């Protein structure tokens, strides 16, 4: 199997794509938190940890099941070992 090295700009494009998706998840989570807080701003360490947990869940879900994030799938990037294994 021939391994093809992906150019740096494509890696950045995939990371940017993933960051937009994660930002959308943050907006949804923040919107829900504000609704549950009667329209007041939500702050504090629990919100930080909740956002961190959402980011962790996003990446773990995609790296464990298909082996690629959505940005990597769009830009056709896959991380493999030297032997070709995922």
VENRA-V988266 format. One record per pair of residues at least 4 apart in sequence whose ideal C-beta (glycine too) atoms are under 8 Angstrom apart, sorted by the first residue. I is the first residue (numbers start at 1). J is the second residue. Records with the same first field share a line. If there is no record, write none. Layout:
I=J  J
This chain:
1=84
3=80  82  84
6=10  11  75  77
7=11
8=12
9=13
10=14  75  77
11=15  77
12=16
13=17  71  75
14=18  69  71  72  74  75  77
15=19  71
16=20  71
17=21  70  71  74  75
18=22  69  70  71  72
19=23
20=24
21=25  58  70  71
22=26  54  55  58
23=27
24=28
25=29  54  58
26=30  51  54
27=31
28=32
29=33  50  51  54
30=34  42
31=35
32=36
33=37  42  47  50
34=39  40  41  42
35=39
37=41  42
42=47
43=47
44=48
45=49
46=50
47=51
48=52
49=53
50=54
51=55
52=56
53=57
54=58
55=59
56=60
57=61
58=62  69
59=63  69
60=64
61=65
62=66  68  69  70  72
63=67  68  69
66=73
67=78  79  86
68=72  73  77  78  79
69=73
70=74
71=75  77
72=76  77  78  79
78=86
79=86
80=84  85  86
81=85  86
